[in-house]
Amino acid sequence: MDGKKSVSYIAYESEMVRQERINRRLWFLSIITLMVLLLTNSLWILKVVM
């Protein structure tokens, strides 16, 4: 088999599910971070203008 090891289907699927959860958390945190950044910048601009 050219030095390659086969990976069982269950191990592969469990790793894919794990990666999907990690990606979902990463997207969630990215969106929250962007929202907080926009909020703090808008509050800062309002403070400077007033």
Residue pairs with C-beta under 8 A, 6 or more apart in sequence:
none
